């Protein structure tokens, strides 16, 4: 596929669904992020994964009201 065909076929997703992500897929995504190159190999980002609404609420309270 050449660039013109690729750019003509692209689209932007405007409507998202909210299904849970399987743990196996999430592990692959996190592993790819861990192995991704960063500036000067610093890896300055931490990743937080939560699996339920209570954990999300708790994290929000920690960040907003430290």
N, C-alpha and C positions, 0 to 999 in steps of 0.2 A: 504494500500500500504506500503510495507516495504522499507527500505532505499535503498537497491540495485536496486529495480525497479524504485524508484523515481530518483536516480542519473543517471540511464541509460536513463530515459525519458526526462531529462532536456536538454535545448538548450539555446544558447545565441542569442539574437536578434541582427542582424547586419544591418538591413535596417529599417529605421524609416519613418513614414509618418508624415505630419505636419497639421492634421486637428485641428480645434479649439476644445477646451474642453468645454463641456456644463457647464454653471454656477452652476447647481445643483451638478454635479460631483466634480467640483472644490471646492465648499463649503464643501462637505463631506471630501475631501482630506485635506483641511486646518483645519477642525475640528479635524480630526485624528492626524494631526501634533501638534495641540495645546494641545491635551490631552496626547500625547506620553510622557513617562517618560524621564527625563533628569538627568544628574549627579547632585546630591544634590538638585533636583527640581528647578534648577536655570532658565531654559528656556532661554538660552543666545542668541537664534537666533531670528531675525526679518524676517518676510516674506513680500515680495513685489510682488504684482500681477498686471500685466498690461494687458490691453485688446486690445490695438491697436499699430501699428508701431510707431506712434508719441510718445506715452508714453515710449516705449522702447528706442527710440532715445534720448528723454529727460533724462531718467534715466542714459543712457550711458554718456551723457555730464556732468551730475552732478558728476558721479563717476570718470571720467577721468580728468575733468577740474573743480575741486571744487572751 
